[in-house]
């Protein structure tokens, strides 16, 4: 029997980027999934990169790493956290992928001599990829998030594809437009004109939105709803409030209170079903209760600034994982961002880290700011401040241990100092060969790899408290790196107290290092990225153990 054609929900944005389209798309998907529908999300990115792996995190936020090794937009992480399932390559589309495939087909004479044009060939490829995601997951409904904002030249072909799907291919399509209603402080009321103009951009492309989701500091009132209905040609009942929430995880329940999912199902001609949202409601109670106990964690990194402003998107997955673990332990986690170059410039660590409950050194690349991170790690180790090192943070913890415990003063990562006499972190041969060929894109150790966790270690204790993450002392965690622990120094380090708490099952590479509790209350580094597997309903056990140690400090 042929698969029933799926329905499509396109989510576009207006006025400004970073508005919360991803959260809106994920919330809609969650509400439909909670009603028993099989839903798959798809993110359409405008850039010509094949994936997000080579993009500076300051430019476009923290690339999100999927189980299959796809380096994607961080909205993919939002989908995973809301839907509680893994997303993979077919859930992520870039314009670079689209053009690459269209040109490949043209070179292979697969268009039979036709002149290849943006319409229909590029739009058909977009639709083909969206349908491919639906088929692979046998989805009832595909929620497609369109990157950027209405009116940008880069994303016009995505909008055209959505129009063709509805008008030409006669598919069941709903268009949800997320737009910003600013409340200027000197006026004190939400203004609808930016949204009116944004909708006009859509209408000029032949698209009439079925719903408008109103983002802003405050809820909109009856007056604003009526004006949007009048000037945007939308049913007033289809104007949905989405004001700022204490956490984005509150958005699905805000939508549910407005019967948003039911209205979408009516539009699609699909039956409503009872929503199962008890766990999500319990999470919101947990979030509210955590406001009474607060701890502050220092994140010592280097991807904080864009121009004169600081941003959180460079470490989005890490900050989410801290939130999840904090809520599980009844605490609100506040983060103190410390640019490691400030440490190198001589600012005293006693002042920079005063009052923090823990220190984290996260992902990083290259030599900039490294000495500041190593100094912070040394301080956390000697002062017995709970420390968590993630990828680069694990590697630099090994460098710090080699220098100040083993006495190897010039120990380093060969990424930072290729002339170091003691490269305790180095390139394994397969990666060295790729670097020679300048094969950077998608060539690191990527995606999910199994790790054997050593029995009786702190890491093992943390994992075994949550059996959904471990089986027979084996965990599967996500990786995104080239450089590895140099095993020539393993025995020397173990003799001085460093515990190798985990090794990869396939290549026997070091995955987890820690100090025993006799030396430090919590000092642990992972070569992998546990932050990518944390979920609000299932916080990662290593983060839970870390927050526990911080609370006990």
C-alpha positions in Angstrom: 0.0 0.0 0.0 1.5 3.4 -1.0 2.3 5.8 1.9 -0.3 8.4 2.5 1.0 11.9 1.4 2.1 13.9 4.4 0.8 17.3 5.4 3.3 20.2 5.6 3.6 23.1 8.0 6.0 25.9 6.9 7.3 28.2 9.6 8.7 31.5 8.4 10.1 34.5 10.2 9.7 38.3 9.9 11.4 41.5 11.1 14.5 40.1 12.7 16.5 36.9 13.0 17.0 35.0 16.3 13.3 35.5 17.0 12.4 32.0 17.9 11.2 30.3 14.7 13.0 27.1 15.8 11.3 27.1 19.2 7.9 27.8 17.4 8.5 25.0 14.9 9.6 22.6 17.6 6.7 23.5 19.9 4.2 22.9 17.1 5.9 19.6 16.3 5.7 18.6 20.0 2.0 19.4 20.3 1.2 17.3 17.2 3.5 14.5 18.3 1.9 14.5 21.8 -1.4 13.8 19.9 0.0 10.7 18.3 1.0 12.1 15.0 4.3 11.1 13.5 6.1 14.4 12.9 9.5 15.1 11.4 11.2 18.5 11.4 13.2 20.0 8.6 15.4 23.1 8.7 16.2 25.0 5.5 19.3 27.1 5.8 20.1 29.9 3.3 23.9 29.7 3.3 26.0 28.1 0.5 28.0 26.0 3.0 27.3 22.3 2.7 26.9 22.1 6.5 27.7 24.2 9.5 30.9 22.6 10.4 33.3 25.2 9.0 31.3 28.3 10.2 32.8 30.4 12.9 30.5 29.9 16.0 30.5 33.7 16.5 29.0 34.1 13.0 26.1 31.6 13.3 26.1 30.1 16.7 27.1 26.7 18.0 27.0 24.1 15.2 24.8 21.3 16.5 26.3 17.8 16.2 23.9 15.0 15.3 24.3 11.3 16.0 25.2 10.5 12.4 28.0 13.1 12.3 26.0 15.9 10.6 27.2 19.3 11.7 24.0 21.4 11.5 22.3 24.5 12.7 21.6 24.7 16.4 17.8 24.6 15.7 18.4 20.9 15.2 19.2 20.7 18.9 16.0 22.5 19.7 14.1 19.8 17.7 15.8 17.0 19.6 15.2 18.6 23.0 11.5 19.2 22.4 10.7 16.0 20.5 13.0 13.7 22.5 14.3 12.0 19.4 17.5 12.1 17.3 17.5 14.1 14.1 19.9 13.3 11.3 21.2 14.5 7.9 17.8 14.4 6.1 16.4 16.9 8.6 18.9 19.6 7.6 19.0 21.3 4.2 21.4 24.1 3.1 21.2 26.0 -0.2 24.8 24.8 -0.8 23.5 21.2 -0.7 20.7 22.1 -3.1 23.0 23.8 -5.7 25.6 21.1 -5.4 23.0 18.4 -6.2 21.4 20.4 -9.1 24.9 21.0 -10.6 25.9 17.4 -10.2 22.7 16.3 -12.0 23.3 18.8 -14.8 26.9 17.6 -15.3 25.6 14.0 -15.4 23.0 14.9 -18.1 20.2 13.9 -15.8 18.0 16.9 -17.0 18.1 15.5 -20.5 19.4 18.6 -22.1 17.0 21.1 -20.5 18.3 24.5 -19.6 18.6 24.3 -15.8 16.9 27.1 -13.9 16.1 28.2 -10.4 12.5 27.4 -11.1 11.6 24.5 -11.4 14.9 22.7 -10.9 16.1 24.3 -7.6 12.6 24.4 -6.1 12.0 20.8 -7.2 15.2 19.7 -5.4 14.1 21.5 -2.3 10.7 19.7 -2.4 12.4 16.4 -3.1 14.5 16.7 0.0 11.6 17.6 2.2 9.7 14.7 0.9 12.7 12.4 1.4 12.7 13.3 5.1 9.0 12.5 5.3 9.4 9.1 3.5 12.4 8.0 5.6 10.4 8.6 8.8 6.9 7.7 7.4 5.8 11.1 8.7 2.2 12.2 8.9 3.3 15.8 9.1 6.5 17.6 8.2 7.3 20.9 10.0 9.6 22.9 7.8 11.5 25.9 9.3 12.6 28.4 6.7 15.8 30.1 7.7 16.2 33.9 7.7 13.4 36.4 7.4 10.8 37.2 4.8 12.2 39.7 2.3 15.8 38.3 2.1 17.0 37.4 -1.4 18.8 34.3 -0.1 15.7 32.4 0.9 13.3 33.3 -1.9 13.6 29.9 -3.5 12.5 28.1 -0.3 9.4 30.3 -0.1 8.8 29.6 -3.8 9.1 25.8 -3.1 6.4 26.1 -0.4 4.2 28.0 -2.8 4.7 25.4 -5.6 4.0 22.6 -3.1 0.6 24.1 -2.2 -0.6 25.7 -5.4 0.9 23.5 -8.1 1.3 20.1 -6.4 -2.0 20.5 -4.4 -0.4 19.3 -1.1 -1.9 20.1 2.3 0.1 23.1 3.4 -0.2 25.4 6.4 2.0 28.5 6.6 2.9 29.9 10.1 4.6 33.3 10.1 6.5 34.2 13.3 7.0 38.0 13.6 8.2 40.5 16.1 6.0 43.1 17.7 8.3 45.7 19.4 7.2 47.7 22.4 9.2 50.9 22.2 9.8 52.2 25.8 8.7 55.7 24.9 5.4 54.5 23.6 4.6 51.6 25.9 2.5 49.6 23.4 3.2 46.7 21.0 3.5 48.0 17.4 2.0 46.0 14.6 3.4 47.8 11.6 6.7 45.8 11.3 4.6 42.6 11.1 2.2 44.1 8.6 5.2 44.9 6.3 6.6 41.4 6.9 3.3 39.8 5.8 3.2 42.0 2.7 6.6 40.5 1.7 5.0 37.1 2.0 1.9 38.1 0.0 4.2 39.6 -2.7 5.6 36.1 -3.2 2.1 34.6 -3.5 2.0 33.3 0.0 -0.9 34.1 2.4 0.0 33.0 6.0 -2.6 31.0 7.8 -1.3 31.9 11.2 0.7 34.8 12.7 2.7 34.0 15.8 3.4 37.3 17.7 6.7 37.4 19.4 7.5 40.2 21.9 8.1 41.2 25.4 4.4 41.3 26.2 1.3 39.5 25.1 -0.8 41.3 22.4 -4.3 42.5 23.3 -7.6 42.4 21.4 -6.9 45.8 19.7 -3.6 44.5 18.2 -5.1 41.2 17.2 -7.9 43.1 15.3 -5.4 45.2 13.5 -3.3 42.3 12.4 -6.4 40.4 11.2 -7.5 43.5 9.2 -4.2 44.4 7.6 -2.7 40.9 7.2 -5.8 39.2 5.9 -5.7 36.6 8.7 -8.5 35.3 10.9 -8.2 37.1 14.3 -8.5 33.7 16.0 -5.3 32.6 14.1 -3.2 35.4 15.6 -1.2 33.5 18.3 0.4 35.1 21.4 4.1 34.1 22.0 5.4 36.5 24.6 8.8 36.1 26.4 8.9 33.1 28.7 11.2 32.3 31.6 12.4 29.4 29.4 11.6 28.5 25.8 10.3 25.1 27.1 7.2 27.0 28.3 6.2 27.9 24.7 4.4 24.6 23.9 2.0 25.1 26.8 1.4 28.7 25.9 0.4 27.5 22.5 -1.7 24.7 23.9 -3.6 27.2 26.0 -4.6 28.9 22.8 -5.7 25.7 21.0 -3.0 26.3 18.4 -2.5 22.6 17.5 -6.2 22.1 17.2 -6.5 25.1 14.8 -3.7 23.8 12.7 -5.3 20.3 12.5 -8.6 21.9 11.4 -6.8 23.8 8.7 -5.2 20.5 7.5 -8.5 18.6 7.7 -7.0 16.2 10.3 -8.7 14.9 13.4 -7.7 16.2 16.9 -6.6 13.7 19.5 -5.9 14.0 23.2 -2.6 15.6 24.0 -0.3 13.8 26.4 1.7 16.7 28.0 1.9 15.6 31.7 5.7 15.3 31.6 6.1 18.7 30.0 3.8 20.3 32.6 5.8 18.6 35.4 9.0 20.1 33.8 7.5 23.6 34.1 6.8 22.9 37.8 10.4 21.8 38.2 11.7 25.0 36.4 9.6 27.2 38.7 10.8 25.4 41.9 14.4 25.8 40.9 14.3 29.6 41.2 14.8 29.4 45.0 18.3 27.9 44.8 21.0 29.5 42.6 24.6 28.7 41.7 27.0 30.4 39.4 29.3 28.5 37.0 32.3 30.2 35.2 32.7 29.3 31.5 36.2 30.1 30.4 36.2 30.3 26.6 36.8 32.6 23.7 33.8 32.7 21.5 31.8 35.3 23.4 31.9 38.5 21.4 30.4 39.7 18.1 31.5 43.3 17.6 30.8 45.3 20.7 28.3 42.7 22.0 28.4 39.4 23.8 26.2 36.4 22.7 25.2 33.1 24.2 24.7 31.2 20.9 28.3 30.1 20.6 27.8 27.7 23.6 24.0 27.1 23.2 24.1 23.3 23.7 26.3 23.7 26.8 24.0 26.3 28.4 21.0 24.2 27.8 22.6 21.1 29.3 23.4 23.1 32.5 19.8 24.3 32.7 18.5 20.7 32.4 20.8 19.4 35.1 20.1 22.4 37.3 16.4 21.9 37.1 16.8 18.2 37.9 18.7 19.2 41.1 16.3 22.0 42.0 18.7 24.8 41.2 18.9 27.7 38.7 22.3 27.9 37.0 23.7 31.3 36.4 26.8 31.5 34.1 29.7 33.9 34.3 31.4 34.2 31.0 35.2 34.7 31.2 37.2 35.5 28.1 40.4 33.5 28.5 42.4 36.3 26.9 41.6 38.5 29.9 43.5 35.9 32.1 46.4 36.1 29.7 46.3 39.9 29.9 46.9 39.6 33.6 43.5 40.0 35.2 43.7 38.1 38.6 41.9 34.8 38.6 40.9 35.3 42.3 38.8 38.2 41.1 37.5 36.6 37.9 36.4 33.4 39.6 35.4 34.9 43.0 32.3 33.1 44.3 31.8 30.6 41.5 30.7 27.1 42.3 32.4 25.5 39.4 34.5 26.1 36.2 34.0 24.8 32.7 36.3 25.0 29.7 34.2 24.1 26.6 34.9 23.4 22.9 37.5 25.5 21.1 40.0 25.5 18.2 43.4 27.0 17.7 46.0 28.7 19.9 44.1 32.0 20.8 43.3 32.2 24.5 44.8 28.7 25.3 47.2 29.8 28.0 44.4 31.6 29.8 42.3 28.4 29.8 45.2 26.4 31.1 45.8 28.9 33.9 42.1 28.6 34.8 42.2 24.8 34.8 45.3 24.9 37.1 43.5 27.2 39.5 40.4 25.0 39.6 42.5 21.9 40.2 44.6 23.4 43.0 41.7 25.2 44.7 39.5 22.1 44.4 36.8 23.9 42.4 34.5 21.4 40.5 35.9 21.3 37.0 34.3 20.0 33.7 36.3 20.0 30.5 34.5 19.4 27.2 36.6 18.3 24.2 39.2 21.1 24.1 38.6 21.5 27.9 39.6 17.9 28.4 42.7 18.2 26.1 43.9 21.3 27.9 43.3 19.7 31.3 45.7 17.0 30.1 48.2 19.6 29.1 47.9 21.4 32.4 48.4 18.1 34.3 51.5 17.3 32.2 53.0 20.7 32.9 52.3 21.2 36.6 52.1 17.6 37.9 54.5 15.7 35.6 56.9 18.7 35.3 56.9 18.7 31.5 57.0 22.5 31.2 56.6 22.7 27.4 53.9 20.1 27.2 51.2 21.1 24.8 48.7 20.1 22.1 50.4 19.9 18.7 47.4 22.0 17.4 48.8 24.8 19.5 52.5 24.2 19.4 53.7 21.9 16.6 57.3 22.1 18.0 56.4 21.0 21.6 58.8 18.3 22.9 55.9 16.8 24.8 52.8 16.7 22.5 50.5 15.1 25.1 47.6 15.9 22.6 48.4 15.1 19.0 47.0 14.2 15.6 46.4 10.5 15.0 47.8 9.4 11.6 44.4 9.3 9.8 43.7 12.9 10.7 47.3 14.0 9.9 46.8 12.7 6.4 43.6 14.7 5.9 45.2 17.8 7.2 47.9 17.5 4.6 45.3 17.4 1.9 43.4 20.4 3.5 40.4 18.1 3.7 38.6 20.0 6.5 34.9 19.7 5.8 33.3 16.7 7.6 36.6 14.9 8.1 37.0 15.0 11.9 35.9 12.2 14.2 32.3 13.0 14.0 29.0 11.7 15.4 28.3 8.9 17.8 31.1 6.6 18.9 31.0 4.0 21.7 33.1 4.4 24.8 33.9 1.7 27.4 33.6 3.4 30.9 36.0 2.1 33.5 34.2 0.4 36.4 34.2 2.3 39.7 35.2 5.6 38.3 33.4 8.9 39.0 32.1 8.8 35.3 30.8 5.3 35.7 29.0 6.2 39.0 27.3 9.1 37.2 26.3 7.1 34.2 25.0 4.1 36.1 22.6 6.3 38.0 20.8 6.8 34.7 20.5 3.5 32.9 19.1 5.1 29.7 22.6 6.4 28.9 24.7 3.3 29.6 24.6 -0.4 28.9 27.2 -2.9 30.2 29.5 0.1 31.0 29.3 1.3 27.4 28.0 4.7 26.4 27.5 6.2 22.9 28.5 9.9 22.8 28.9 12.5 20.1 32.3 13.7 18.9 33.6 16.6 16.9 37.4 16.8 17.0 40.7 15.9 15.2 43.3 15.8 18.0 43.5 13.0 20.6 45.2 12.1 23.8 48.8 10.8 23.1 49.0 7.3 24.6 52.7 7.5 24.9 52.1 9.6 28.1 49.3 7.4 29.5 51.3 5.4 32.0 53.3 8.4 33.2 50.1 10.3 33.9 48.3 7.4 35.6 51.3 6.9 37.9 50.8 10.5 39.1 47.1 10.1 39.7 45.3 10.9 36.5 42.5 8.3 35.9 41.8 7.3 32.3 38.1 6.6 32.9 37.0 5.7 29.4 38.3 4.6 26.1 36.7 4.2 22.6 35.5 0.7 21.8 36.8 0.7 18.3 40.2 2.5 18.4 41.0 2.4 22.1 41.4 6.2 22.2 41.2 8.0 25.5 37.7 9.5 25.9 37.4 10.4 29.6 40.0 11.6 32.2 39.3 12.4 35.8 41.0 12.8 39.2 40.0 10.5 42.0 37.9 12.0 44.8 40.8 11.6 47.2 42.5 14.3 45.1 39.6 16.5 44.0 35.8 16.6 44.6 35.1 16.7 40.9 37.6 17.0 38.1 36.5 15.4 34.9 37.1 15.9 31.1 35.5 14.3 28.1 36.8 14.1 24.6 33.2 13.8 23.5 30.4 16.3 23.9 27.8 15.2 26.4 26.0 18.5 26.0 24.6 17.4 22.7 22.7 14.5 24.2 21.1 16.3 27.1 17.3 16.7 27.1 15.1 18.7 29.4 13.2 15.6 30.4 16.5 13.5 30.4 19.4 15.6 31.6 22.8 14.2 30.9 24.2 12.3 33.9 27.6 13.8 33.7 26.1 17.3 34.0 23.8 16.2 36.8 26.9 14.8 38.7 28.8 18.1 38.0 25.9 20.3 39.3 25.7 18.1 42.3 29.4 18.7 43.1 28.9 22.4 42.6 26.0 22.5 45.0 28.1 20.6 47.5 31.0 23.0 47.3 
